[in-house]
Amino acid sequence: MPHKARSFARLPRPDQASSLLTELATAPCAFSPVAGDRPLALYGAGKMGLLARDFLKMAGRDVGMVIDRGAGRIADIGEWSEVSPVGPAAVPDEFKRAVRLAVCVVTSAYVPIERSLLETGFIDVVPFYDLAETFRHLHPLSNGWFAPPLTAQEQDETAEVLSAWDDDVSRAHHLQFLAWRRLREEWIFEPAPPLTGDSRYFIPELLGLLGGGEIFLDGGAYDGCVTEDFARRRSGAFRQIVAIEPDRPNRVRLEAALRRSMPDDPRVSVCDFALAEADGEAPFHEGLGYASQLSATGRTLVKCRPLDALGLAPTYVKLHLEGGELAALKGAHETLIASRPLIAATVYHNADGMWKTAGWLMETLANYRFLFRIHSWCGTGAVIYAIPNERRAP
């Protein structure tokens, strides 16, 4: 069954957002997690396609073909040496009818991609993250979760958050996020499409407030890409950077990247624990690249620490913890109250992103401006930004 798209010409005001929420809160969803019970192929040979290939290999599933409209530019790249990507026109018709084609693209709207692939003869096209849900007992990747119908209380809590965003763009992006998670419908508010450029964690409303004395905490630093982006955007003008990454392979890449870009800089440090609500240890599933995370599927125990125990006074806190953001924020309660930092926290890895994380921040932090921005499609790339009023641009 093809997915549906719905377009809105204007941004939703608070009363309109509440009405739209009522529409999607309890409506039946025509979709569910997709089984891996057919031969599999991937569409999209970018970063997400590589993740999907490695994910399915770990889950014990073969990929019969990788399809990409830019296959001619990709075929010689070593990362795809095992299965060279091909263009859609090169796929035999019998293969199109035989496979389940998982779309590994979130930088563009899903519905037009699906429609185009169906028109070219594929008969079973699905979002990759919906397929990944079938393998959650083996791999903790959680970008494909489905939200059940909202209870009356959940709808009230979500409506309260929708009304409290600082601008109508936030309401539009929040509703787009909710519509995909609840119904797998692609709601598009034409004046405010997802921000698919390089602005994640550095939207204009926040970037213009950064000064030379920032203490940047990069929670879930992965390979250092955001840490380096921060330093580059500041032209090296900052007071301190603390990059936190519990995954050992990621940390090796992170430290190597920082040695190249900021060699022997005493202002930059790397920590090997996981941010959490309290001190302790927890199982961690490592070796998954940017999907590594605290998870019951993990075989490695890592140390967990709350931000409140670190003795830091950050001015900007970025959290991308694959679902652990709310727990980390709770473990940072005293620090957030005392230091009143800028905050950017991802909220698309679990149902905390529906309203709980935003609700906690809004209840905890007085005199803050709260924004919701989506930086990719298919309900991914959602980030809450919290900006203290005293740091608002004049």
C-alpha positions as CSV (number, residue, x, y, z in Angstrom):
1,M,0.0,0.0,0.0
2,P,1.5,3.4,-1.0
3,H,2.1,6.0,1.7
4,K,0.1,9.2,1.6
5,A,1.3,12.8,1.5
6,R,-0.6,15.8,2.7
7,S,0.3,19.4,1.9
8,F,-0.5,22.5,3.9
9,A,-0.1,26.0,2.3
10,R,0.3,27.8,5.7
11,L,2.0,27.3,9.0
12,P,-0.3,26.2,11.8
13,R,-1.2,28.6,14.6
14,P,-1.7,27.1,18.1
15,D,-5.4,26.5,17.7
16,Q,-5.0,24.9,14.3
17,A,-2.1,22.7,15.6
18,S,-4.4,21.4,18.3
19,S,-7.1,20.6,15.8
20,L,-4.6,18.8,13.5
21,L,-3.3,16.8,16.5
22,T,-6.9,15.7,17.2
23,E,-7.0,14.3,13.7
24,L,-3.9,12.2,14.0
25,A,-4.0,11.2,17.7
26,T,-6.3,8.2,17.5
27,A,-6.7,7.6,13.7
28,P,-5.9,4.0,12.6
29,C,-2.5,3.4,11.0
30,A,-2.4,1.4,7.8
31,F,1.3,0.4,8.3
32,S,3.4,-1.6,10.8
33,P,7.0,-2.9,11.0
34,V,8.0,-4.7,7.9
35,A,9.2,-8.3,8.0
36,G,12.4,-9.4,6.3
37,D,10.7,-12.5,4.8
38,R,11.5,-11.7,1.2
39,P,14.7,-11.2,-0.8
40,L,16.0,-7.7,0.1
41,A,17.4,-4.9,-2.0
42,L,18.4,-1.3,-1.0
43,Y,17.6,1.9,-2.7
44,G,20.1,4.7,-1.9
45,A,23.8,4.2,-1.7
46,G,24.7,7.1,0.6
47,K,25.6,7.1,4.2
48,M,22.3,5.6,5.2
49,G,22.6,2.9,2.6
50,L,25.9,1.9,4.0
51,L,24.3,1.8,7.5
52,A,21.5,-0.4,6.1
53,R,23.9,-2.8,4.4
54,D,26.0,-3.2,7.6
55,F,22.8,-3.5,9.7
56,L,21.4,-6.3,7.6
57,K,24.7,-8.1,7.5
58,M,24.8,-8.0,11.3
59,A,21.2,-9.4,11.3
60,G,22.3,-12.2,9.0
61,R,20.5,-11.0,5.9
62,D,21.9,-10.7,2.4
63,V,21.4,-7.7,0.2
64,G,20.7,-8.8,-3.4
65,M,21.2,-5.4,-5.0
66,V,21.9,-1.8,-4.2
67,I,20.1,0.7,-6.5
68,D,20.9,4.4,-6.8
69,R,20.2,6.9,-9.5
70,G,23.8,8.1,-9.2
71,A,25.2,4.6,-9.4
72,G,27.8,5.6,-12.1
73,R,29.4,8.0,-9.6
74,I,29.4,5.4,-6.8
75,A,30.4,2.1,-8.4
76,D,34.2,2.6,-7.9
77,I,34.0,3.6,-4.2
78,G,35.6,1.0,-2.1
79,E,32.9,1.0,0.5
80,W,30.6,-0.7,-2.0
81,S,33.1,-3.2,-3.4
82,E,31.0,-6.2,-2.3
83,V,27.8,-5.1,-4.0
84,S,28.2,-2.4,-6.7
85,P,25.3,-0.1,-7.0
86,V,23.3,0.0,-10.2
87,G,20.9,2.5,-11.7
88,P,17.1,1.7,-11.6
89,A,17.0,1.2,-15.4
90,A,19.5,-1.6,-15.1
91,V,17.3,-3.7,-12.8
92,P,15.6,-6.6,-14.5
93,D,11.8,-6.7,-14.3
94,E,11.7,-10.1,-12.7
95,F,14.0,-8.8,-9.9
96,K,11.7,-5.8,-9.4
97,R,8.8,-8.2,-8.8
98,A,10.8,-10.5,-6.5
99,V,12.4,-8.2,-3.9
100,R,11.4,-6.0,-1.0
101,L,13.1,-2.7,-1.8
102,A,14.1,-0.8,1.3
103,V,14.5,3.0,0.7
104,C,17.6,4.3,2.4
105,V,17.0,8.0,1.9
106,V,15.9,10.6,4.4
107,T,17.3,13.7,2.7
108,S,14.3,13.9,0.4
109,A,10.6,13.4,0.8
110,Y,9.7,9.7,0.9
111,V,6.4,9.6,-1.0
112,P,7.7,10.9,-4.3
113,I,10.6,8.3,-4.2
114,E,8.2,5.5,-3.4
115,R,5.8,6.6,-6.2
116,S,8.6,6.8,-8.7
117,L,9.9,3.3,-7.8
118,L,6.4,1.8,-8.0
119,E,6.0,3.4,-11.5
120,T,9.2,1.8,-12.7
121,G,8.0,-1.7,-11.8
122,F,8.9,-2.4,-8.2
123,I,6.0,-3.8,-6.3
124,D,7.2,-3.9,-2.7
125,V,8.8,-0.6,-1.6
126,V,9.2,0.2,2.1
127,P,11.2,2.7,4.3
128,F,14.3,1.0,5.6
129,Y,13.7,2.0,9.2
130,D,10.3,0.2,9.1
131,L,12.2,-3.0,8.0
132,A,14.8,-2.4,10.7
133,E,12.1,-2.6,13.4
134,T,11.8,-6.3,12.7
135,F,15.4,-6.9,13.9
136,R,15.3,-4.8,17.1
137,H,16.0,-8.0,19.2
138,L,19.4,-8.2,17.4
139,H,20.2,-4.6,16.7
140,P,19.0,-1.6,18.7
141,L,18.6,0.8,15.8
142,S,15.4,2.6,16.8
143,N,14.6,5.2,14.1
144,G,11.6,3.3,12.8
145,W,9.4,3.2,15.9
146,F,5.6,3.5,15.5
147,A,3.6,5.5,18.0
148,P,0.3,3.9,19.1
149,P,-2.9,5.9,19.4
150,L,-2.6,8.6,22.0
151,T,-4.5,8.4,25.3
152,A,-6.5,11.4,26.3
153,Q,-3.8,12.4,28.7
154,E,-1.1,12.0,26.1
155,Q,-3.0,14.1,23.7
156,D,-3.5,16.8,26.3
157,E,0.3,16.8,27.1
158,T,1.2,16.9,23.4
159,A,-1.3,19.7,22.8
160,E,0.3,21.7,25.6
161,V,3.7,21.3,24.1
162,L,2.5,22.3,20.7
163,S,1.1,25.5,22.1
164,A,4.3,26.3,24.0
165,W,6.7,26.3,21.0
166,D,8.1,29.7,20.3
167,D,7.1,29.8,16.6
168,D,4.7,28.3,14.1
169,V,7.6,26.6,12.3
170,S,8.1,24.5,15.4
171,R,4.4,23.5,15.4
172,A,4.6,22.6,11.7
173,H,7.7,20.4,12.2
174,H,6.3,18.8,15.4
175,L,3.1,17.9,13.6
176,Q,5.0,16.5,10.6
177,F,7.0,14.4,13.0
178,L,3.9,13.2,14.8
179,A,2.0,12.4,11.6
180,W,4.8,10.1,10.4
181,R,5.2,8.4,13.7
182,R,1.5,7.9,14.3
183,L,0.2,7.3,10.8
184,R,3.2,7.0,8.4
185,E,1.8,10.0,6.5
186,E,4.0,12.6,5.1
187,W,2.6,16.0,6.2
188,I,4.4,18.9,4.4
189,F,3.9,22.5,5.5
190,E,5.1,24.3,2.4
191,P,6.5,27.4,4.1
192,A,8.7,25.2,6.4
193,P,10.1,22.1,4.8
194,P,12.7,20.0,6.8
195,L,16.0,21.6,7.1
196,T,18.1,19.2,5.1
197,G,21.3,21.2,4.8
198,D,24.1,21.4,7.3
199,S,22.4,23.3,10.0
200,R,21.6,20.5,12.5
201,Y,22.7,21.8,16.0
202,F,23.5,25.2,14.4
203,I,20.2,26.7,13.3
204,P,20.4,30.4,12.7
205,E,18.4,31.2,15.9
206,L,21.2,29.5,17.9
207,L,24.3,30.1,15.7
208,G,24.0,33.8,16.0
209,L,24.2,33.6,19.8
210,L,27.5,31.8,20.1
211,G,30.4,33.8,21.4
212,G,34.1,33.3,22.0
213,G,33.7,32.1,25.6
214,E,31.6,29.0,24.9
215,I,32.0,25.7,26.9
216,F,30.6,23.2,24.5
217,L,29.5,19.7,25.7
218,D,29.1,17.3,22.8
219,G,27.1,14.3,24.2
220,G,27.3,11.4,21.8
221,A,30.3,12.8,19.9
222,Y,30.5,9.9,17.5
223,D,33.5,10.5,15.2
224,G,33.9,14.2,16.1
225,C,31.9,15.7,13.2
226,V,29.9,18.0,15.4
227,T,32.8,18.9,17.6
228,E,34.8,19.9,14.6
229,D,31.9,21.7,13.1
230,F,31.5,23.8,16.3
231,A,35.2,24.7,16.4
232,R,35.2,25.5,12.7
233,R,32.1,27.7,13.0
234,R,33.7,29.5,15.9
235,S,37.1,29.8,14.0
236,G,38.7,28.3,17.0
237,A,37.3,30.9,19.4
238,F,35.9,29.0,22.4
239,R,36.8,28.3,26.0
240,Q,36.4,24.6,26.3
241,I,35.1,21.5,24.5
242,V,34.2,18.3,26.3
243,A,33.4,15.4,23.8
244,I,31.7,12.4,25.4
245,E,31.7,9.1,23.4
246,P,31.4,5.7,25.1
247,D,31.8,3.6,21.9
248,R,35.4,2.5,21.6
249,P,35.7,2.3,17.7
250,N,33.9,5.7,17.5
251,R,36.2,7.2,20.1
252,V,39.3,6.1,18.1
253,R,38.0,8.0,15.1
254,L,37.0,10.9,17.3
255,E,40.4,11.2,18.9
256,A,42.2,10.9,15.5
257,A,40.0,13.6,14.0
258,L,40.7,16.0,16.9
259,R,44.4,15.3,16.7
260,R,44.3,16.3,13.0
261,S,42.1,19.4,13.4
262,M,43.0,20.7,16.8
263,P,46.4,19.1,17.7
264,D,47.5,19.3,21.3
265,D,44.7,21.8,22.2
266,P,44.4,21.7,26.0
267,R,40.9,23.2,25.7
268,V,39.6,19.9,24.2
269,S,39.0,16.7,26.1
270,V,37.4,13.3,25.3
271,C,35.4,11.3,27.9
272,D,34.7,7.5,27.6
273,F,31.5,7.2,29.7
274,A,27.8,7.4,28.8
275,L,25.7,10.3,29.9
276,A,22.8,9.0,32.0
277,E,20.5,10.0,34.9
278,A,22.7,8.5,37.6
279,D,26.1,7.0,38.3
280,G,26.4,3.3,37.5
281,E,27.1,0.8,34.7
282,A,24.9,-0.4,31.9
283,P,25.1,-2.7,28.8
284,F,26.2,-0.9,25.7
285,H,25.9,-2.1,22.1
286,E,29.2,-0.9,20.5
287,G,30.6,-1.1,17.0
288,L,27.4,0.2,15.3
289,G,28.8,3.6,14.2
290,Y,26.4,6.4,14.9
291,A,23.8,3.9,16.1
292,S,25.9,2.6,19.0
293,Q,24.0,3.0,22.3
294,L,23.0,1.9,25.7
295,S,20.9,-1.2,25.1
296,A,20.0,-4.6,26.5
297,T,21.3,-6.1,23.3
298,G,24.8,-4.9,24.1
299,R,27.6,-7.1,25.5
300,T,29.8,-4.4,26.8
301,L,29.4,-2.7,30.2
302,V,30.1,1.0,30.2
303,K,30.3,3.5,33.0
304,C,27.4,5.9,33.2
305,R,27.6,9.3,34.7
306,P,25.2,12.2,35.1
307,L,26.3,15.6,33.8
308,D,25.6,17.0,37.3
309,A,28.6,14.9,38.6
310,L,31.1,16.3,36.2
311,G,31.7,19.8,37.7
312,L,31.2,21.5,34.4
313,A,29.4,24.8,33.6
314,P,28.6,24.3,29.9
315,T,27.2,27.2,27.8
316,Y,26.0,24.9,25.0
317,V,24.9,21.2,25.5
318,K,24.3,19.0,22.5
319,L,22.9,15.6,23.1
320,H,22.5,12.8,20.4
321,L,22.2,9.7,22.5
322,E,20.1,7.3,20.4
323,G,17.1,7.6,22.8
324,G,19.0,8.4,26.0
325,E,18.5,12.1,25.8
326,L,15.7,12.5,28.4
327,A,17.6,10.5,31.0
328,A,20.7,12.5,30.3
329,L,18.8,15.8,30.7
330,K,17.4,14.6,34.0
331,G,20.9,13.8,35.1
332,A,21.9,17.3,34.2
333,H,19.0,19.0,36.1
334,E,21.2,21.1,38.5
335,T,23.7,22.0,35.8
336,L,21.0,23.2,33.5
337,I,19.4,25.3,36.3
338,A,22.8,26.8,37.3
339,S,24.5,27.3,33.9
340,R,21.4,28.0,31.7
341,P,23.1,26.7,28.5
342,L,21.9,26.6,25.0
343,I,20.6,23.1,24.4
344,A,20.1,20.9,21.3
345,A,18.7,17.4,22.0
346,T,17.6,14.9,19.4
347,V,14.2,13.4,20.1
348,Y,13.5,11.0,17.2
349,H,14.8,7.7,18.6
350,N,11.8,6.8,20.8
351,A,8.4,8.0,22.0
352,D,10.0,10.4,24.5
353,G,10.1,12.7,21.4
354,M,6.3,12.9,21.2
355,W,6.0,15.2,24.2
356,K,7.9,14.0,27.2
357,T,11.3,15.5,26.5
358,A,9.9,18.8,25.5
359,G,7.5,18.8,28.4
360,W,10.3,18.1,30.9
361,L,12.4,20.9,29.4
362,M,9.5,23.4,29.4
363,E,8.6,22.6,33.0
364,T,12.2,22.6,34.2
365,L,13.7,25.7,32.5
366,A,12.0,29.0,33.2
367,N,12.5,31.9,30.8
368,Y,13.6,29.8,27.9
369,R,12.6,29.9,24.2
370,F,11.9,26.4,22.8
371,L,12.1,25.4,19.1
372,F,11.4,22.2,17.3
373,R,13.2,21.5,14.0
374,I,13.2,18.5,11.7
375,H,16.4,18.1,9.8
376,S,15.4,15.1,7.6
377,W,12.4,13.1,6.5
378,C,10.6,9.9,7.6
379,G,10.3,11.2,11.2
380,T,14.0,11.5,11.7
381,G,16.4,14.3,12.4
382,A,14.1,15.9,15.0
383,V,15.8,18.3,17.4
384,I,14.6,20.4,20.3
385,Y,16.5,23.7,20.8
386,A,16.3,25.5,24.1
387,I,17.5,29.1,24.2
388,P,17.6,31.1,27.4
389,N,15.9,34.4,27.1
390,E,19.0,36.3,28.3
391,R,20.8,35.1,25.2
392,R,18.3,36.1,22.7
393,A,19.5,38.3,19.9
394,P,18.6,42.0,20.5
